[in-house]
Amino acid sequence: MSILRILTYGDDRLQTPAKAVEKITPEIRKLIADMAETMHAAKGVGLAATQVGVMARLCVVNPEAREGGGEETSKPAGHRVFINPQIIWTSDEDVPMSEGCLSLPGIEAEVFRPSAIRVRYRDERWQVREEEMSGLLARILQHEIDHLDGVLFVDRVGFVRRHVLAGQLRKLRKERESIFVPAALAGDKG
């Protein structure tokens, strides 16, 4: 497994919609493993393939990394894989929550999202699954599916809050470098 370079704000690939995964291949299996390792090394709870420069509709998530609050819960074995995820139902109730993103380091904003969703996806064994979820898992998956659609969480905040974040976003755009783990661990893939 390898730690991949996470793209940061300003890279056009973050706003490019991903293409459907057609089948499980050895390359896709390696990508999933590398993404899980990258997510955990970055202490994230989710990572979309587009964030590592691969335009494939897949993401890995690990809500337990946030819920558990300890490093012991943030191990690669705890991740879930969602291939070609589609939200097929959303609750009427939208709830606010502060969100951050590995591709927008240091930036957080309150985002309103449906409190519950139903998702159809393929798992890492290529089995079609359909699942209703709520809470943090629903939040993370909506955020990652947005990435797969070329949407960043800052695109979902109000005009006033986005205006407040504008300076930080300009700085990230200028840096255009991936900052996620100490340089000694950083790979140059993606």
C-alpha positions as CSV (number, residue, x, y, z in Angstrom):
1,M,0.0,0.0,0.0
2,S,1.1,3.6,-0.6
3,I,0.1,6.9,0.7
4,L,-1.2,9.0,-2.1
5,R,-1.0,12.8,-2.6
6,I,-4.2,14.5,-1.7
7,L,-5.1,17.3,-4.1
8,T,-5.9,20.7,-2.5
9,Y,-8.2,23.5,-3.4
10,G,-7.2,25.2,-6.7
11,D,-6.6,21.9,-8.6
12,D,-9.3,21.7,-11.3
13,R,-9.6,17.9,-10.9
14,L,-11.5,18.6,-7.6
15,Q,-14.3,20.2,-9.6
16,T,-14.4,17.5,-12.3
17,P,-17.1,14.8,-12.0
18,A,-15.9,11.3,-11.8
19,K,-16.7,8.4,-14.1
20,A,-18.4,5.2,-13.1
21,V,-16.2,2.3,-12.2
22,E,-17.0,-0.5,-14.7
23,K,-15.6,-3.5,-12.8
24,I,-13.3,-4.5,-10.0
25,T,-9.7,-4.8,-11.3
26,P,-6.4,-5.3,-9.5
27,E,-5.8,-1.6,-10.1
28,I,-9.1,-0.7,-8.4
29,R,-8.3,-3.0,-5.5
30,K,-4.9,-1.3,-5.1
31,L,-6.5,2.2,-5.3
32,I,-9.0,1.3,-2.6
33,A,-6.2,0.0,-0.3
34,D,-4.0,3.0,-1.0
35,M,-6.9,5.4,-0.4
36,A,-7.7,3.8,2.9
37,E,-4.1,4.1,4.0
38,T,-4.0,7.7,2.8
39,M,-7.2,8.6,4.6
40,H,-6.0,7.1,7.9
41,A,-2.6,8.7,7.7
42,A,-4.3,12.0,7.1
43,K,-6.6,11.4,10.1
44,G,-9.6,11.8,7.8
45,V,-13.0,10.2,8.0
46,G,-13.6,10.0,4.2
47,L,-11.7,10.2,0.9
48,A,-13.0,10.2,-2.6
49,A,-10.9,9.0,-5.5
50,T,-11.1,12.4,-7.1
51,Q,-9.2,13.8,-4.1
52,V,-6.2,11.7,-5.1
53,G,-6.5,12.6,-8.8
54,V,-8.3,9.5,-10.0
55,M,-11.6,10.3,-11.8
56,A,-13.4,7.1,-10.6
57,R,-16.7,7.1,-8.7
58,L,-15.5,5.5,-5.5
59,C,-14.8,6.5,-1.9
60,V,-13.7,5.1,1.4
61,V,-15.1,6.3,4.7
62,N,-14.4,5.6,8.4
63,P,-16.9,7.5,10.7
64,E,-15.5,5.6,13.7
65,A,-12.3,7.6,13.4
66,R,-14.3,10.7,14.5
67,E,-16.8,9.0,16.8
68,G,-14.2,7.1,18.7
69,G,-12.0,10.1,19.2
70,G,-8.9,7.9,19.7
71,E,-6.2,6.7,17.5
72,E,-7.0,3.1,18.2
73,T,-10.2,3.5,16.2
74,S,-8.5,5.1,13.2
75,K,-7.0,2.0,11.6
76,P,-7.3,1.1,7.9
77,A,-9.4,-2.1,8.8
78,G,-12.2,0.2,9.9
79,H,-13.0,1.7,6.6
80,R,-16.0,1.1,4.3
81,V,-15.9,1.2,0.5
82,F,-18.6,2.7,-1.7
83,I,-18.3,2.2,-5.5
84,N,-20.6,4.2,-7.8
85,P,-22.7,5.5,-4.9
86,Q,-26.0,7.1,-5.7
87,I,-28.3,8.9,-3.2
88,I,-31.7,7.6,-4.1
89,W,-33.7,9.2,-1.2
90,T,-33.1,12.0,1.3
91,S,-35.0,13.0,4.4
92,D,-36.9,16.2,4.5
93,E,-35.0,17.4,7.5
94,D,-31.8,19.2,6.9
95,V,-29.3,19.6,9.8
96,P,-26.3,21.8,10.2
97,M,-22.8,20.5,11.0
98,S,-19.4,22.0,10.8
99,E,-17.4,20.3,8.0
100,G,-13.8,20.3,7.0
101,C,-12.0,18.5,4.2
102,L,-8.6,17.0,3.5
103,S,-8.5,19.0,0.2
104,L,-9.2,22.3,2.0
105,P,-6.8,22.0,5.0
106,G,-7.6,24.5,7.8
107,I,-11.0,25.5,6.5
108,E,-14.3,24.6,8.2
109,A,-17.8,25.8,7.7
110,E,-21.3,24.9,8.7
111,V,-23.2,23.0,6.0
112,F,-26.8,22.0,6.0
113,R,-27.4,18.4,4.7
114,P,-30.3,15.9,4.9
115,S,-30.2,14.1,8.2
116,A,-30.9,10.7,6.6
117,I,-30.3,9.2,3.1
118,R,-30.7,6.0,1.2
119,V,-27.8,5.0,-1.0
120,R,-27.3,2.4,-3.7
121,Y,-23.7,1.4,-4.3
122,R,-21.4,-1.5,-5.0
123,D,-19.1,-2.8,-2.3
124,E,-15.5,-4.0,-2.7
125,R,-16.8,-7.4,-3.7
126,W,-18.8,-5.8,-6.5
127,Q,-22.1,-6.7,-4.8
128,V,-25.0,-4.1,-5.2
129,R,-26.1,-2.8,-1.9
130,E,-28.8,-0.4,-0.8
131,E,-28.6,1.1,2.7
132,E,-30.4,3.8,4.7
133,M,-28.1,5.8,6.9
134,S,-28.2,8.8,9.2
135,G,-25.9,10.6,11.5
136,L,-22.2,11.0,10.8
137,L,-22.1,8.2,8.2
138,A,-24.8,9.9,6.2
139,R,-23.0,13.2,6.5
140,I,-19.6,11.8,5.4
141,L,-21.0,9.9,2.5
142,Q,-22.9,13.0,1.2
143,H,-19.7,15.0,1.4
144,E,-17.7,12.3,-0.5
145,I,-20.5,11.9,-3.2
146,D,-20.3,15.7,-3.7
147,H,-16.5,15.2,-4.4
148,L,-17.4,12.6,-7.0
149,D,-19.8,15.1,-8.6
150,G,-17.1,17.8,-8.6
151,V,-18.7,19.8,-5.7
152,L,-16.7,21.0,-2.6
153,F,-18.4,21.7,0.7
154,V,-17.6,25.4,0.4
155,D,-19.9,25.4,-2.6
156,R,-22.7,24.6,-0.2
157,V,-22.2,27.4,2.3
158,G,-24.1,30.7,2.1
159,F,-22.8,33.8,0.3
160,V,-21.8,35.6,3.5
161,R,-19.8,32.7,5.0
162,R,-18.1,32.0,1.6
163,H,-17.1,35.7,1.4
164,V,-15.5,35.3,4.9
165,L,-13.6,32.2,3.7
166,A,-12.5,33.9,0.4
167,G,-9.1,34.9,1.7
168,Q,-8.3,31.4,3.0
169,L,-9.5,29.9,-0.3
170,R,-7.3,32.2,-2.3
171,K,-4.3,31.2,-0.2
172,L,-5.0,27.5,-0.8
173,R,-5.5,28.1,-4.5
174,K,-2.1,29.8,-4.7
175,E,-0.3,27.1,-2.8
176,R,-1.8,24.3,-4.9
177,E,0.2,21.8,-3.1
178,S,-0.9,18.8,-1.2
179,I,-0.5,19.1,2.6
180,F,-1.6,16.0,4.5
181,V,1.2,14.2,6.2
182,P,4.9,14.9,7.0
183,A,6.9,15.2,3.9
184,A,8.8,12.0,4.7
185,L,5.6,10.0,4.3
186,A,4.3,11.9,1.2
187,G,4.1,10.0,-2.0
188,D,3.9,11.6,-5.4
189,K,1.1,9.7,-6.9
190,G,-2.3,10.9,-7.9
